[in-house]
Amino acid sequence: MAASTSVVPVAVTVTATVMPGLSTNADFSDLREIKKQLLLIAGLTRERGLLHSSKWSAELAFSLPALPLAELQPPPPITEEDAQDMDAYTLAKAYFDVKEYDRAAHFLHGCNSKKAYFLYMYSRYLSGEKKKDDETVDSLGPLEKGQVKNEALRELRVELSKKHQARELDGFGLYLYGVVLRKLDLVKEAIDVFVEATHVLPLHWGAWLELCNLITDKEMLKFLSLPDTWMKEFFLAHIYTELQLIEEALQKYQNLIDVGFSKSSYIVSQIAVAYHNIRDIDKALSIFNELRKQDPYRIENMDTFSNLLYVRSMKSELSYLAHNLCEIDKYRVETCCVIGNYYSLRSQHEKAALYFQRALKLNPRYLGAWTLMGHEYMEMKNTSAAIQAYRHAIEVNKRDYRAWYGLGQTYEILKMPFYCLYYYRRAHQLRPNDSRMLVALGECYEKLNQLVEAKKCYWRAYAVGDVEKMALVKLAKLHEQLTESEQAAQCYIKYIQDIYSCGEIVEHLEESTAFRYLAQYYFKCKLWDEASTCAQKCCAFNDTREEGKALLRQILQLRNQGETPTGEMPAPFFLPASLSANNTPTRRVSPLNLSSVTP
């Protein structure tokens, strides 16, 4: 697959005529004018069968105050070419709406108006996509899928390329040309065309969204010459969310709310997704619940909502959501994913996988279903099917860190550490501040006996905020293995402090391990008080109770013999009664550069 690693600044020469009323301002000073533009573009996209863009524009327009009758815009004027093609267009649009794409294209052949020509080309494109999807419904493996192509793409590219060179494509035509180029994996050319489309028709959300799907990092974004329009703010907020730049995204969305889009369900849902991405589960759940009250029949993003309910093991809420969505539309991909999550939470993994497969039959390019199906196959120990599912997810979106992480886990099970390392590194690049990726990388390096790199990863995982509270324990065990007893003790001390100071009543499996090591460490240092305190803590755990009692007896015996602490071995001072970071001088290893980590 061709990929663009760097993008040169795009110099766009706009010679196509911009439709009346579609020029946009750079700010939000005139919300009434913005509403007029949104209503106009909603109508224009609907006429061309671009239903998702039409819906997005209509939802955004609905969130703004209503316009008085005197300010409502009349429909765009009809040209001579439009009038000549009106009958053919009206008939073809009726066929298009019932998904008879070949029939629609047949009756539009030879039409000259820009609207009819777009519908003619778009019908041919969708016909090819539909045939491709029909052939891949029963063959979800990557090998079979790779052999099925949209046969119409090359012909469409040749025809649209000629029109493009002759400067005869309007904003919608440029959008379709970009989609065809992207489908043919001509990524750099597609980016150039989509940028041109945003200049010619900045109000068309579909072009911005397609451009968003091709941008892989922030550096790439900087080089794009984008139009100075208020639509750019929505685009930047969306791309920041996709690139996991959540703070920037939330700031953009807050700015949009402040200027007057506070009632937009789209913005509210995007904010919820952003909090989901940074694993602020309580905040995301709260926003999704508010969104459900505001828009109770909404299905978009409800699969993300179900992921949050799944993580929190909220079975009754997930069950209610699944039943509710079934009543609204049982044949939507989001509904199938929600039901799949429900069965997965009940450990009925075969049923869960069945619903994710059903979602993919409805839409083979639906990212979430591929990733979730990979997780289910992992639960069923079907590693080859899991690998196929994760690879499909990456084909759909290379920025899906969950798929890269899932591949790493799969190859870890298969005991293939070099493959595992590669996939974990890709996941880490996408989520540099996610401790789970760093811990997984550390474990991988440990298996490859690259202990220095493993230590870097565990420390970095702790520094960015260890979600699973395991990085310090793993780092401590690594220090143990390297006979670095002082560093190991410091890690265990910090671990104990962290789990006691977080205020959560959670069973930490390694707590007993930490107290056992510290008891033995202080015993070797002849610090009887500290050793005795840790040994008493050991007695609270089944797996260390006997060792703790034995150590207490030894301490008592040595104290009776008059043994005194020695100053030969340095030891950190430890007071379990007051578990604050201030009491422990912890040796900090500076966060290390992971860029040179290739075995």
Disulfide bonds with the S-S distance in Angstrom:
none
